[in-house]
Amino acid sequence: MRTVAVVGTSLAGLRAAQELRGRGFDGRLVMIGAEPPYDRPPLSKDFLLGKVSADDVALAGQDDLDALAAEWHLGVRAERFGREGVTLGDGTTIAADGYVIATGAVARTLDAARNLSGVHTLRTLDDAVALKRALAAGPSSVVVIGAGFIGAEVASACRLLGHEVTVVEAMPVPLASVLGARMGAVCGELHAENDVRLITGVSVAGFAGDRRVTGVRLADDRELPADLVVAGVGSRPATGWLTGSGLAVDDGVLVDSGCVTVNPRVIAVGDVARYRCPLRGERVRAEHWTAASDQPGVAVANLLAGSTVTHFARHGYFWSDQYGRRLQFAGVATEDVRIAEGDVASKRFVATYHRGDVLAGVFAIDSPRPFTRLRRALSSFGEPASVIDVDRALSGNPCRGDG
């Protein structure tokens, strides 16, 4: 290949560029993105709290970026992808021999709040800057819509900044779809323990206010006063620019287990990719930092090979910092969840998820060492870990796994 274009310059795109150079690609490398590379996880935590600045969240220094010897097109979005290449918003068309799609996802918004000020989402650095500025105006009543990880982290930051916070979650138990009902309920308790009101099992019906939001109306006719609203209602993959491209798109760009599309000259990585997971036997779109960091190594190897010669077969892993506690999860949640170590009441424990005698997932609060041991014991492709491996991991003895 003489030219490779990377569309998307966040973590997955940057890692893909680094992999290309690391694997010996010395041709023309074109980087296309609306924003420079920066790290998103701190935006809902340390950035809002003022512990890190915009410069601190940069994913790479200038020397590292220069080492890529890339041609950068920043501040411009890809508008179309076809036989002629990638057409940008400024009218430029980039033709290449290989393409990396790493456009990520965009925050979902609430139509009912479209014309109201004081309603925020949190996905980009600009979003975080705007929210941080609004929170700095003084103590206020904040309503966070959505008790997922981003919503919970924002609620935690707002409470630490001295605001009165209410979290509204449409599901009966927060995070149940990710952690299961039992562990989701444990996470929900963190809000009350930190003087944050959690309302579950009710959806948002609308908003009060003329030009600026003054309240949130719930479906059960309650109205919550709000000086500020943060909508953490999920995201959608940024695939609109691929309409008519010939690539298969369904809640993300459909790729095989090696992150390769129907066109072997095109790979997709990160939040935008919906890949066939060998460990789960289904398509997965993993919106986690670790997936965006790890997938490019596999995908780029396949792009340079011209076919799928290696596969992405790793358990999902993510972490969340809430109310001064570190939450960690790896694998898949099941209904069979057991406390492997620690005490749930104290919020310092490790829980394991099982399918019969097979370890399927691990969740922990403030227990990094046993969590890491159990994460290593998780089933690797074709070699399931058993309850015996769990005991060995907790005792500190070597165990099987991908560790």
N, C-alpha and C positions, 0 to 999 in steps of 0.2 A: 504494500500500500504506500502511495506517495503522499496522500492527504487524508487526515482523519479530523472530522468536525465533532466537537463535544458540545452538545446543546444543553446548557444548564451548568452553572458555575458554583453551586453549593457543594456540600461535602462529597456526594456521589460523583459529581462531575470532576471536581478537583482530584479525587482519588483515581478516577479513570485516567486522567491526564498523567498523573504520577506513575501509574502502572504502565502506561504506554511507553514512557521514556525509560522506566526501569527495566522493561522487557526488550529494550533495544530499538524501538521505533524511532528513527531519526529523520522522518519526513516532516512535512508541514503539519503543524498541529494548530487547529483553530478552536478558540474558546468563545462561546456565545452565551451571554447571560444578562439578565436584567440587573443583577447585583454582583458586587465582588464577593469572593468566597468568605463566609463567616460561619461561626458555629451557632446553631439555633438553641440547643438545650439551655444555655445560661439566660436566655431572654426572659423566660418566665420565672426565673429564680434570682440569681445574683445580680443580673442587670437591673431588674426592677428595684432591688434593694440597694442599689448604688455601690455594690461591692466590686463590680467590674465596669469598664467603660466600653464604648464602641470599638476602640482600638484593641482592647483585650480579647474580644471575641473573634478577631480575625483568624482564619484557619491556617494562614501561612504568611510569613514575612515576605518583604519585597524580594529579598535574595532568593528565596525558595521559588517564588513565582517567576523570577527572571531565569532561573535554572531550567524551567520548562521550555524556554525558547519558543513560546507560543505566540500566535497572533490573536490579540484579544479584541472582542467586540462586546463591550460592557454598556449597560444602560439601554439595551435594545433587546426586544423579545423576538423569538422566532414566530412568524405568522403563518407559514405554510411549509409543507415538506412534500416534494414530488420528485419526479425523475431528474429535474434540473438541479435539485439540491435543496438547501434550506433557504427560504426567503425571509429576510428580516423585516422588522417594522420600518426601517429607513429605506427599504427598497432594495438593499443589497442581497444578492443571491450567492450563497457559498456552496460550491460543488466539491464533493469529496469522494474518496474511494471507500471510506468506512465512516459510520456515524454512531455516536453514543448519545442516547436519549436519557437525560438526567434532569428533566424539568421539574421534578418533585410534585408538590401538591399545593393547593391554595386553600385558604380558610373558607369554610362555609359561612355565609352571612344570613341574617334574618331579614326577610323582605319587609316585615312590619316596621323595622327600625331604619329603613333606608334613608329617610330624610331627617332623622333626629341626630343632633350632636350629643356627645356624651356616651355613645354606644361604641364599644371597641371590640376588635378581634386581635388576636396575637399570633402572628405567623412569621412576620418579617421584622427586620431591625427597625424599619420605619414605624411599624405597629408598636413595637416596644418603646421607642422613643416617645411616641404620642401618648401612650398609656402612662409612662413614667412621669411625663410632664403634667398630665391630668391629676395623678395621685399626689403630686407635690403641691397642689393648690391648697391642700389642707385636709383635716379629718372630714370624712364623708361617709355616706351610706353606699356601699358597693354591693351590687347583685351580680354574681357570677352564674351564668347559665351553662350548665353542663358540669358534672362532677368527675369527668375523666381526668387523666393525669395532668393535662395542661390546665384545666379548670381548677383542680385541686392545688396545683403549684401557684397559680395566680392568687387564689383565695388565701393561701398561706402567706405569700408575700404582702398582700394587702393588709392582712391582720397584723403582721409584724411591723408594718408601717403605721399602725394605729387606727386603721379604718374599721368601721362596723361592717361586717361582711355576712351576706346570706348567699348560700349556694342552692340552686334549683336544679334538680335532676329528674328527668322524665321517667327513668327506670325506677322500679321499687328499691333496688339495691345498687349503689354506685359501683362501677367497675366489674359488675357480675359477668359481663360478656368476656372479660379478659381473665379475671382471677377466680371466677366462680362466686356463688352467692355467699358462702361462708367467709372467705377472705375479703370479698368486696365489702361486707358488713363491717369487718374489722377496720378497713380503711376509712369507712364512713364515720367511725367513732372518733377518728383523729380530729375531725372538724369540731365536734361538740367539746372535746377535751381542750380545745384551744379557743373556746368562746366564739366559734363560727356556727351560725345557724344552718342546718342542712334540711332542705325540704325535698322529699323524694316522692315518686309516683304521680307527679302532676306536671303537665306541660305548660309552656308559656303561650298565652292567648294573644297578647299584644302589649302595647306600651302606653303609658300616660305621658303627656307633655305635648307642647305645640312644636316649637323648634328644637327644644332641648328636652331630653328625657327627664321625667320626674318620678316615674314609677314603672313597675313591671306587673302586668295583669296576668294572673294565672287562670288556668282552665276551670278551676273550682270557684271562681269569682273573687278570690282574694286579690288584693293589690299590695305590692311591696314597695315602700318608698325607696327611691334610688337617685342618688346624685350622679352615679356612674354605673354603667353596665358593661360587663365583659362577656362576650358570647364565645364560649368554648364548645361549639357544637360540631366539631370534627372538621374534616377537610375532604377535598376531592382532587383526584389526580389531574395535573395540568396537561391535558391531551387534546384540547380544542384545536390546536394548530396542526394536528395530525389528520384532520378530516380530509378524506380523499387521497390519503397517502398510500393506501393499499395495505397498511399495517392493521393487524387485528387489535381492536381496542374495546375493552369491557371492564369498567372500573379499573382502568390502568392499561398499559401496553402489555398485551399478552406475549409472554416469552416462555421458552422451555426451561428445563432445570439448569441450564447453563446461561440463562439470561439473554438468549438469542431469539430474535423475532423470526417471522416467516421468511424474512430476507436475511441471509447469513452475514450481509454487510452492515447490518443494523443491530445493535444491542441496546438494551434498556436496563437501567440500574436505579436503585434507591426507591423513594416513595412512589414514583410513577410506574414502576415495574410490577406486574402481577405474574409471578413465576410459578412454575410447577414444582412444588416442594416434594422431594423424594421421601422425607421423613414423615410428612403428613398425608401424602397421597392425594393432594388437592392443590388448587391454585391459591397462592397467598400473596397479598400485598403488604409487605412488612414496613410499617412506618416507624422504624427505629433507627437510631444513630448507628448502631452496630451493623445493621444490614446495609445501610448506605456506605459504610466504611469498608465492609468485607466483600460485598458483591462485585465491585469493579475488578478485583484480582481474577476472579473466575471469568467474568464476562469479557475482559480484555484479552485473556489467553485464547478464548474461543474466537474472538474477532480476528486476531492475528493469524489463527490457525485456519480460518475460513469455514469452520464447522464446529459443532459442539463436541469438544474432546474432554471437557471436565465439567463438573456439576457443583452447584451451590447446595450443600447439604449440611446446614448448620441450624441448630435450634435458635429461635429468636431470643434475644436478651435485651432487657432495658432496665433503667433505674429511674427513680423519681425522688426528689428531695421535698419533703413537706413538713412544715412545723418543726424543723430541726431534726427530722428523722430521715434516714435513708431506706427507701423501699427498693427491692431488687426482685426481678422475675426472669425466669428462663424456662423455655419449653412450652408445654401446652397444659392448660388447666383441665382437670377432669372432676367428676363428682366425688371421687374417692380421694379426699384430702386428709392428710395426717400431720400432726404436730411432731416433728422429728427432734426438735431441741428448743428449749426456752419456754417462755410463758406468754400466752396471747394477751392476758390481762395487762401485763406490763409493757406490751408492744415491743418486745424484744424476743424474737423467735424465728425459727425456720420451719416452713411447712412443705411437705412433698405431695405431689399429685401422682396417682397410680392408675394403671390399667392392669388389673390383676396384680402380678408380681413385677410388672415392668414400671420403672420410674419414668414418668412422662413430663413432669415439670417441678420447679422449685420456686418458692416465694419466701422472702425474708424481710423483716424489719429490723434494722440496726443489728444485724448479725452477719457481717461481711465474710468472716473467715469460714464458718460452716457453710454459708451459701456457696462460696467459691468451690469448696470441696465437693458439694453435692452437684453443682453445675457441671463439674468435670465428670461426674458419674452418670450424667444423662446419657441416654442411648445415642450412640453414633450410628451412622447409616449401616444397617445390617447387623448391628451388635447391641441388642437391648441390655440396659443395665437392670439389675434385679434388686430386690430388697436387701440382699446380701451386700451389694455394692454400697447401698445407703449406709449400712452399719459400718462398713470399712471406711467410708468417706468421713463419717463423723468421728471415728476413732483416730483419724489422721493417717491411716494406712493407705498405701497406693491402691488405686482402683482403676478400672477400665474407663475409657471415655476419650474425649477429644482434647483434653487439657493440655 
